[in-house]
Amino acid sequence: YRTVDWPEETGPIELAVGSHLASATLLLAGILALLGKSAFVPLSGVPLVVAGQVASASAMFAFFFRLQAVGGPVYLSQIGYVAAAVGLFAGTIFLGEHYQLLTWMGAMIITAGVFITTRAQSQTSARLQGQAA
């Protein structure tokens, strides 16, 4: 879909806002239907955490849609693996977590795969630009 039917003259911000609002509306309706307004009471005790989460999720969606626009489907398909690898570093640095060597080796393989894909895409792009000129 991303390659075939990306809405013309639509930037990643508009798509991020639209999808974020649609999912938030459905989530809000589900929470209210199942749990009622009381589900939101605990959030009033941590307003900065809530604001930080909203800002973080919004920025992530904008970057995600930008990556879709410039990277294509193959590059984008790696985002979950990259997020897992980044989570290892975040867990180690911020939470003091410890992982086995095999886990770190997996993160290195992910990193190598991203570099290989990035290099292959830039070589293909350069080749196509050279043929067009």
GUKOL-615097 format. One record per atom (N, C-alpha, C, CB): residue number from 1; x negated, y negated, z negated. Coordinates in Angstrom, 3 decimals. Each point is the difference from the previous one (the first is absolute). Glycine has a CB too. Example, Ala and Ser with C-alpha at 12.3 -4.5 7.8 and 13.67 -1.06 7.14 Angstrom:
<sites>
nr; east; north; up
1; -13.190; 5.690; -7.800;
1; 0.890; -1.190; 0.000;
1; -0.900; -1.200; 0.000;
1; 1.892; 1.173; -1.246;
2; -1.542; -2.223; 1.966;
2; -0.820; -1.190; -0.060;
2; 0.770; -1.090; -0.730;
2; -1.184; 0.628; 2.145;
</sites>
This chain:
<sites>
nr; east; north; up
1; -0.823; 1.197; 0.000;
1; 0.823; -1.197; 0.000;
1; -0.867; -1.261; 0.000;
1; 1.803; 1.263; -1.210;
2; -2.833; -1.275; 0.398;
2; -0.824; -1.206; -0.108;
2; -0.628; -0.373; 1.337;
2; -0.465; 0.573; -2.383;
3; 0.090; 0.414; 3.147;
3; -0.628; -0.265; 1.286;
3; 1.033; -0.308; 1.074;
3; -1.882; 1.491; -0.652;
4; 2.999; -0.800; 0.634;
4; 0.986; -0.086; 1.071;
4; 0.971; -1.159; -0.172;
4; -0.204; 2.440; 0.256;
5; 0.660; -2.691; -1.475;
5; 1.121; -0.914; -0.167;
5; -0.224; -1.063; -1.076;
5; 1.451; 1.843; 0.750;
6; -2.660; -2.362; -0.852;
6; -0.255; -1.090; -0.946;
6; 0.791; -1.210; 0.468;
6; -2.329; 0.879; -0.577;
7; 3.136; -1.501; -0.281;
7; 0.816; -1.143; 0.443;
7; -0.868; -1.127; 0.562;
7; 1.716; 0.595; -1.729;
8; -1.393; -1.035; 2.930;
8; -0.798; -1.032; 0.656;
8; 0.052; -1.309; -0.774;
8; 0.432; 1.089; 2.205;
9; -1.542; -1.799; -2.178;
9; -0.146; -1.302; -0.645;
9; 0.385; 0.039; -1.475;
9; 0.459; -1.070; 2.194;
10; -0.712; 2.198; -2.827;
10; 0.248; 0.136; -1.427;
10; -1.323; 0.303; -0.675;
10; 2.377; 0.808; 0.377;
11; -2.701; -1.607; -1.371;
11; -1.248; 0.198; -0.718;
11; 0.162; 0.954; -1.168;
11; -0.693; -2.275; 0.679;
12; -0.418; 2.663; -1.270;
12; 0.044; 0.944; -1.112;
12; 0.709; -0.553; -1.232;
12; -2.103; 0.960; 0.862;
13; 2.038; -2.269; -1.075;
13; 0.651; -0.582; -1.179;
13; 1.514; 0.178; 0.086;
13; -1.869; -1.677; -0.222;
14; 2.450; 1.386; 1.386;
14; 1.452; 0.143; 0.158;
14; 0.440; 1.447; -0.207;
14; -0.004; -1.932; 1.595;
15; -0.754; 2.859; -1.043;
15; 0.343; 1.413; -0.158;
15; -0.177; 0.453; -1.451;
15; -0.685; 0.411; 2.381;
16; -0.355; -0.905; -3.030;
16; -0.224; 0.358; -1.401;
16; 1.127; -0.529; -0.879;
16; -2.478; -0.017; 0.392;
17; 2.862; -1.236; -0.174;
17; 1.082; -0.590; -0.797;
17; 1.303; 0.755; 0.230;
17; -1.122; -2.249; 0.118;
18; 1.434; 2.525; 1.135;
18; 1.243; 0.704; 0.307;
18; 0.067; 1.379; -0.617;
18; 0.103; -1.266; 2.096;
19; -1.168; 2.043; -1.957;
19; 0.019; 1.355; -0.549;
19; -0.025; -0.021; -1.526;
19; -1.163; 0.826; 2.058;
20; 0.443; -1.777; -2.627;
20; -0.061; -0.131; -1.457;
20; 1.368; -0.366; -0.568;
20; -2.409; -0.691; 0.165;
21; 3.074; -0.270; 0.462;
21; 1.328; -0.402; -0.473;
21; 1.017; 1.129; 0.159;
21; -0.539; -2.371; 0.598;
22; 0.466; 3.089; 0.512;
22; 0.930; 1.114; 0.213;
22; -0.203; 1.087; -1.049;
22; 0.024; -0.498; 2.458;
23; -1.265; 0.872; -2.706;
23; -0.252; 1.049; -0.990;
23; 0.327; -0.478; -1.411;
23; -1.786; 0.937; 1.482;
24; 1.493; -2.199; -1.791;
24; 0.326; -0.536; -1.327;
24; 1.506; -0.036; -0.227;
24; -2.092; -1.370; 0.059;
25; 2.839; 1.029; 0.972;
25; 1.462; -0.037; -0.120;
25; 0.559; 1.387; -0.286;
25; 0.072; -1.953; 1.566;
26; -0.550; 2.949; -0.831;
26; 0.460; 1.376; -0.235;
26; -0.415; 0.503; -1.383;
26; -0.139; 0.433; 2.464;
27; -1.075; -0.739; -2.863;
27; -0.480; 0.418; -1.312;
27; 0.804; -0.669; -1.112;
27; -2.294; 0.342; 0.961;
28; 2.540; -1.635; -0.823;
28; 0.785; -0.731; -0.992;
28; 1.407; 0.578; -0.116;
28; -1.338; -2.065; 0.479;
29; 1.965; 2.333; 0.648;
29; 1.349; 0.578; -0.010;
29; 0.004; 1.363; -0.692;
29; 0.534; -1.227; 2.131;
30; -1.533; 2.041; -1.843;
30; -0.091; 1.315; -0.633;
30; -0.207; -0.090; -1.504;
30; -0.918; 0.883; 2.121;
31; 0.036; -1.770; -2.548;
31; -0.254; -0.164; -1.438;
31; 1.250; -0.492; -0.713;
31; -2.415; -0.489; 0.474;
32; 3.066; -0.521; 0.095;
32; 1.215; -0.531; -0.627;
32; 1.105; 1.048; -0.056;
32; -0.612; -2.281; 0.816;
33; 0.746; 3.076; 0.236;
33; 1.043; 1.028; 0.032;
33; -0.273; 1.120; -0.999;
33; 0.394; -0.540; 2.401;
34; -1.647; 0.929; -2.538;
34; -0.323; 1.134; -0.863;
34; -0.284; -0.380; -1.449;
34; -0.895; 1.099; 2.001;
35; 0.237; -2.249; -2.204;
35; -0.456; -0.356; -1.345;
35; 0.619; -1.281; -0.553;
35; -2.103; 1.140; 0.556;
36; 2.630; -1.969; 0.304;
36; 0.580; -1.264; -0.445;
36; -1.055; -1.067; -0.245;
36; 1.858; 1.281; -1.014;
37; -1.398; -2.438; 0.564;
37; -0.896; -1.144; -0.218;
37; -1.014; 0.245; -1.110;
37; 1.824; -1.477; 0.783;
38; -1.517; 2.376; -1.695;
38; -0.903; 0.255; -1.124;
38; -1.349; 0.554; 0.453;
38; 1.996; 0.413; -1.428;
39; -2.067; 0.106; 2.628;
39; -1.262; 0.533; 0.512;
39; -1.052; -1.091; 0.153;
39; 1.277; 1.782; 1.184;
40; -0.842; -3.033; -1.074;
40; -0.931; -1.101; 0.226;
40; -0.431; -0.701; -1.284;
40; 1.051; -0.299; 2.210;
41; -0.447; 0.641; -3.335;
41; -0.312; -0.652; -1.275;
41; -1.486; 0.118; -0.358;
41; 2.336; 0.488; -0.759;
42; -2.961; 0.684; 0.875;
42; -1.421; 0.088; -0.364;
42; -0.906; -0.926; 0.829;
42; 0.434; 2.355; -0.672;
43; -0.020; -2.700; 1.866;
43; -0.834; -0.855; 0.849;
43; -0.122; -1.416; -0.547;
43; 0.688; 1.369; 1.953;
44; 0.294; -1.798; -2.746;
44; -0.054; -1.362; -0.542;
44; -1.151; -0.168; -0.985;
44; 2.471; -0.183; 0.302;
45; -2.980; 1.266; -0.843;
45; -1.119; -0.071; -0.936;
45; -1.355; -0.111; 0.666;
45; 1.364; 1.304; -1.541;
46; -1.421; -1.086; 2.834;
46; -1.283; -0.044; 0.716;
46; 0.136; -0.788; 1.306;
46; -0.643; 2.222; -1.013;
47; 1.010; -3.495; 0.932;
47; 0.255; -0.752; 1.235;
47; -1.230; -0.155; 0.896;
47; 1.760; -1.208; -1.241;
48; -2.945; 1.094; 0.649;
48; -1.204; -0.145; 0.829;
48; -0.315; 1.294; 0.750;
48; -0.888; -1.702; -1.619;
49; 1.140; 2.819; 0.987;
49; -0.212; 1.287; 0.669;
49; 0.968; 0.143; 1.168;
49; -0.792; 1.034; -2.164;
50; 2.038; -1.425; 1.940;
50; 1.009; 0.067; 1.064;
50; -0.395; -0.908; 1.164;
50; 1.789; 0.507; -1.707;
51; -2.189; -1.740; 1.385;
51; -0.405; -0.945; 1.053;
51; -1.225; 0.520; 0.750;
51; 0.925; -1.913; -1.355;
52; -1.875; 2.483; 0.628;
52; -1.189; 0.561; 0.639;
52; 0.332; 1.159; 0.915;
52; -1.320; -0.708; -1.958;
53; 2.242; 1.558; 1.524;
53; 0.405; 1.136; 0.831;
53; 0.709; -0.466; 1.261;
53; 0.198; 1.410; -2.050;
54; 0.668; -2.408; 1.915;
54; 0.704; -0.540; 1.170;
54; -1.003; -0.591; 0.985;
54; 2.039; -0.484; -1.411;
55; -2.991; -0.299; 0.903;
55; -1.010; -0.607; 0.874;
55; -0.869; 1.068; 0.656;
55; -0.012; -2.046; -1.450;
56; -0.397; 3.035; 0.678;
56; -0.846; 1.068; 0.532;
56; 0.718; 0.803; 1.084;
56; -1.159; 0.127; -2.210;
57; 2.399; 0.251; 1.948;
57; 0.765; 0.777; 0.984;
57; 0.265; -0.814; 1.258;
57; 1.063; 1.287; -1.861;
58; -0.788; -2.565; 1.696;
58; 0.251; -0.858; 1.163;
58; -1.242; -0.126; 0.868;
58; 1.707; -1.262; -1.316;
59; -2.848; 1.050; 0.685;
59; -1.252; -0.112; 0.751;
59; -0.323; 1.318; 0.703;
59; -0.835; -1.722; -1.637;
60; 1.065; 2.841; 0.945;
60; -0.279; 1.302; 0.603;
60; 0.844; 0.223; 1.243;
60; -0.594; 0.895; -2.250;
61; 1.869; -1.254; 2.193;
61; 0.868; 0.181; 1.164;
61; -0.466; -0.868; 1.160;
61; 1.922; 0.537; -1.516;
62; -2.316; -1.774; 1.234;
62; -0.478; -0.883; 1.068;
62; -1.253; 0.583; 0.653;
62; 0.960; -1.997; -1.207;
63; -1.907; 2.479; 0.391;
63; -1.213; 0.605; 0.546;
63; 0.318; 1.285; 0.756;
63; -1.321; -0.999; -1.876;
64; 2.260; 1.776; 1.361;
64; 0.386; 1.256; 0.638;
64; 0.550; -0.250; 1.401;
64; 0.491; 0.988; -2.255;
65; 0.393; -1.972; 2.389;
65; 0.562; -0.293; 1.318;
65; -1.038; -0.644; 0.917;
65; 2.256; -0.271; -1.051;
66; -3.178; -0.489; 0.498;
66; -1.083; -0.561; 0.820;
66; -0.879; 1.136; 0.529;
66; 0.024; -2.157; -1.353;
67; -0.315; 3.104; 0.501;
67; -0.805; 1.148; 0.420;
67; 0.713; 0.791; 1.089;
67; -1.023; 0.119; -2.287;
68; 2.341; 0.002; 2.184;
68; 0.764; 0.675; 1.051;
68; -0.166; -0.718; 1.328;
68; 1.652; 0.796; -1.704;
69; -1.596; -2.127; 1.654;
69; -0.062; -0.788; 1.231;
69; -1.362; 0.110; 0.675;
69; 1.674; -1.571; -0.971;
70; -2.748; 1.541; 0.191;
70; -1.329; -0.034; 0.616;
70; -0.668; 1.366; 0.092;
70; -0.218; -2.291; -0.864;
71; 0.565; 3.203; -0.019;
71; -0.709; 1.268; -0.049;
71; 0.606; 1.119; 0.806;
71; -0.709; -0.687; -2.181;
72; 2.002; 0.627; 2.378;
72; 0.659; 1.083; 0.712;
72; 0.329; 1.161; -0.919;
72; -1.193; -0.684; 2.059;
73; 1.887; 1.676; -1.529;
73; 0.498; 1.095; -0.832;
73; -1.088; 0.907; -0.577;
73; 2.030; -0.080; 1.374;
74; -3.108; 0.326; -0.638;
74; -1.046; 0.893; -0.508;
74; -0.701; -0.638; -1.185;
74; -0.318; 0.974; 2.291;
75; -0.034; -2.229; -2.139;
75; -0.673; -0.715; -1.082;
75; 0.920; -0.098; -1.211;
75; -1.356; -1.309; 1.674;
76; 2.617; 0.983; -1.432;
76; 0.955; -0.159; -1.093;
76; 0.251; 1.314; -0.729;
76; 1.061; -1.869; 1.257;
77; -1.138; 2.979; -0.555;
77; 0.279; 1.291; -0.633;
77; -0.989; 0.312; -1.119;
77; 0.955; 0.800; 2.160;
78; -2.074; -1.492; -2.205;
78; -1.009; 0.239; -1.027;
78; 0.259; -0.781; -1.284;
78; -1.618; 0.430; 1.819;
79; 2.627; -1.288; -1.835;
79; 0.200; -0.908; -1.125;
79; 0.229; 0.742; -1.317;
79; 0.943; -1.655; 1.597;
80; -0.224; 2.759; -1.569;
80; 0.246; 0.754; -1.230;
80; -1.281; 0.575; -0.585;
80; 2.268; 0.544; 0.849;
81; -3.127; -0.038; 0.014;
81; -1.272; 0.555; -0.451;
81; -0.901; -1.097; -0.549;
81; 0.200; 1.835; 1.694;
82; -0.195; -2.970; -1.029;
82; -0.812; -1.129; -0.461;
82; 0.505; -0.476; -1.360;
82; -0.472; -0.687; 2.391;
83; 1.787; 0.615; -2.557;
83; 0.569; -0.421; -1.284;
83; -0.413; 0.960; -1.116;
83; 1.952; -1.039; 1.206;
84; -1.971; 2.326; -0.917;
84; -0.421; 0.981; -1.006;
84; -1.463; -0.200; -0.372;
84; 1.686; 1.631; 0.887;
85; -2.528; -1.877; 0.111;
85; -1.423; -0.220; -0.270;
85; -0.210; -1.284; -0.797;
85; -0.585; 1.227; 2.112;
86; 1.304; -2.276; -1.759;
86; -0.101; -1.261; -0.744;
86; 0.478; 0.210; -1.435;
86; 0.351; -1.333; 2.127;
87; 0.687; 2.155; -2.291;
87; 0.501; 0.310; -1.336;
87; -1.045; 0.668; -0.881;
87; 2.254; 0.218; 0.982;
88; -3.120; 0.587; -0.391;
88; -1.084; 0.616; -0.770;
88; -0.907; -1.068; -0.595;
88; 0.088; 2.026; 1.479;
89; -0.476; -2.984; -0.648;
89; -0.868; -1.068; -0.478;
89; 0.708; -0.862; -1.041;
89; -1.176; -0.003; 2.209;
90; 2.429; -0.324; -1.961;
90; 0.761; -0.818; -0.951;
90; 0.165; 0.734; -1.325;
90; 1.217; -1.098; 1.905;
91; -0.912; 2.386; -1.848;
91; 0.145; 0.778; -1.225;
91; -1.290; 0.071; -0.793;
91; 1.760; 1.320; 1.117;
92; -2.866; -1.182; -0.417;
92; -1.297; 0.067; -0.667;
92; -0.374; -1.341; -0.617;
92; -0.706; 1.782; 1.601;
93; 0.866; -2.852; -0.834;
93; -0.423; -1.323; -0.457;
93; 0.930; -0.565; -1.067;
93; -1.001; -0.393; 2.242;
94; 2.299; 0.443; -2.003;
94; 0.944; -0.682; -0.884;
94; 0.570; 0.877; -1.111;
94; 0.552; -1.421; 1.920;
95; -0.508; 2.725; -1.719;
95; 0.630; 0.878; -0.985;
95; -0.977; 0.964; -0.665;
95; 2.077; -0.182; 1.320;
96; -3.332; 0.158; -0.889;
96; -0.997; 0.867; -0.605;
96; 0.197; 1.477; 0.304;
96; -0.195; -1.676; -1.770;
97; 0.852; 1.979; 2.877;
97; 0.243; 1.397; 0.358;
97; -1.273; 0.637; 0.554;
97; 2.416; -0.532; 0.476;
98; -2.472; 1.846; -0.562;
98; -1.152; 0.757; 0.500;
98; 0.511; 1.070; 0.961;
98; -1.329; -0.425; -2.139;
99; 0.661; 0.554; 3.275;
99; 0.417; 0.954; 1.022;
99; -1.138; 0.962; 0.291;
99; 1.580; -1.688; 0.999;
100; -1.222; 2.866; -0.526;
100; -0.997; 1.005; 0.337;
100; -0.706; -0.379; 1.302;
100; 1.360; 1.772; -1.180;
101; -2.518; -1.187; 1.377;
101; -0.801; -0.264; 1.194;
101; 0.778; 0.310; 1.274;
101; -2.065; 0.507; -1.309;
102; 2.838; 0.555; 1.302;
102; 0.772; 0.380; 1.180;
102; 0.989; -1.106; 0.400;
102; -0.235; 2.419; -0.662;
103; 0.812; -3.088; -0.323;
103; 0.928; -1.101; 0.277;
103; -0.734; -1.158; 0.669;
103; 1.415; 0.678; -1.970;
104; -2.598; -1.018; 1.461;
104; -0.784; -1.084; 0.605;
104; -0.463; 0.373; 1.408;
104; -0.753; -0.711; -2.288;
105; 0.447; 1.989; 2.493;
105; -0.381; 0.438; 1.346;
105; 1.172; -0.174; 0.961;
105; -1.640; 1.649; -0.978;
106; 2.848; -1.384; 0.513;
106; 1.186; -0.234; 0.823;
106; 0.140; -1.465; 0.370;
106; 1.110; 1.935; -1.097;
107; -1.373; -2.819; 0.131;
107; 0.063; -1.442; 0.278;
107; -1.051; -0.399; 1.032;
107; 0.853; -0.412; -2.329;
108; -2.033; 1.028; 2.257;
108; -1.047; -0.304; 0.987;
108; 0.402; 0.478; 1.396;
108; -1.737; 0.174; -1.810;
109; 2.378; 0.971; 1.888;
109; 0.465; 0.511; 1.297;
109; 1.056; -0.932; 0.582;
109; -0.483; 2.367; -0.727;
110; 1.378; -2.854; -0.126;
110; 1.012; -0.963; 0.451;
110; -0.672; -1.253; 0.545;
110; 1.635; 0.885; -1.700;
111; -2.609; -1.403; 0.962;
111; -0.714; -1.202; 0.436;
111; -0.698; 0.238; 1.332;
111; -0.325; -0.673; -2.393;
112; -0.318; 1.818; 2.532;
112; -0.667; 0.319; 1.266;
112; 1.011; 0.074; 1.136;
112; -1.779; 1.256; -1.248;
113; 2.931; -0.655; 0.995;
113; 1.038; 0.087; 1.030;
113; 0.502; -1.356; 0.442;
113; 0.654; 2.173; -0.942;
114; -0.491; -3.086; -0.011;
114; 0.437; -1.359; 0.348;
114; -1.055; -0.688; 0.860;
114; 1.332; -0.145; -2.137;
115; -2.602; 0.282; 1.763;
115; -1.064; -0.621; 0.802;
115; -0.068; 0.600; 1.401;
115; -1.287; -0.439; -2.101;
116; 1.429; 1.747; 2.207;
116; -0.038; 0.649; 1.316;
116; 1.157; -0.482; 0.864;
116; -1.108; 2.017; -1.011;
117; 2.301; -2.074; 0.434;
117; 1.175; -0.461; 0.747;
117; -0.149; -1.454; 0.415;
117; 1.418; 1.631; -1.250;
118; -1.900; -2.462; 0.328;
118; -0.188; -1.422; 0.309;
118; -1.000; -0.177; 1.133;
118; 0.527; -0.592; -2.380;
119; -1.613; 1.328; 2.303;
119; -1.025; -0.112; 1.048;
119; 0.543; 0.474; 1.350;
119; -1.796; 0.346; -1.731;
120; 2.521; 0.764; 1.727;
120; 0.562; 0.524; 1.248;
120; 1.003; -0.975; 0.597;
120; -0.334; 2.335; -0.837;
121; 1.152; -2.957; -0.011;
121; 0.976; -0.964; 0.513;
121; -0.686; -1.232; 0.564;
121; 1.663; 0.824; -1.665;
122; -2.734; -1.307; 0.992;
122; -0.665; -1.184; 0.547;
122; -0.727; 0.304; 1.295;
122; -0.249; -0.871; -2.304;
123; -0.292; 2.077; 2.441;
123; -0.641; 0.365; 1.263;
123; 1.028; 0.115; 1.114;
123; -1.796; 1.202; -1.262;
124; 2.958; -0.633; 0.960;
124; 1.068; 0.116; 0.994;
124; 0.496; -1.378; 0.407;
124; 0.669; 2.222; -0.954;
125; -0.496; -3.114; -0.020;
125; 0.454; -1.365; 0.296;
125; -1.012; -0.734; 0.868;
125; 1.253; -0.049; -2.168;
126; -2.541; 0.197; 1.840;
126; -1.040; -0.664; 0.784;
126; -0.031; 0.546; 1.425;
126; -1.343; -0.368; -2.092;
127; 1.517; 1.679; 2.231;
127; 0.007; 0.617; 1.322;
127; 1.182; -0.508; 0.824;
127; -1.130; 2.040; -0.946;
128; 2.300; -2.121; 0.326;
128; 1.189; -0.481; 0.708;
128; -0.135; -1.467; 0.392;
128; 1.378; 1.660; -1.255;
129; -1.979; -2.463; 0.392;
129; -0.214; -1.412; 0.325;
129; -0.994; -0.144; 1.143;
129; 0.498; -0.626; -2.376;
130; -1.516; 1.492; 2.395;
130; -0.979; -0.032; 1.082;
130; 0.608; 0.388; 1.337;
130; -1.764; 0.530; -1.656;
131; 2.705; 0.412; 1.641;
131; 0.668; 0.415; 1.231;
131; 0.963; -1.063; 0.492;
131; -0.223; 2.373; -0.706;
132; 0.828; -3.114; -0.213;
132; 0.971; -1.033; 0.382;
132; -0.693; -1.222; 0.595;
132; 1.532; 0.804; -1.807;
133; -2.784; -1.013; 1.445;
133; -0.713; -1.195; 0.472;
133; -0.513; 0.118; 1.390;
133; -0.616; -0.423; -2.280;
</sites>
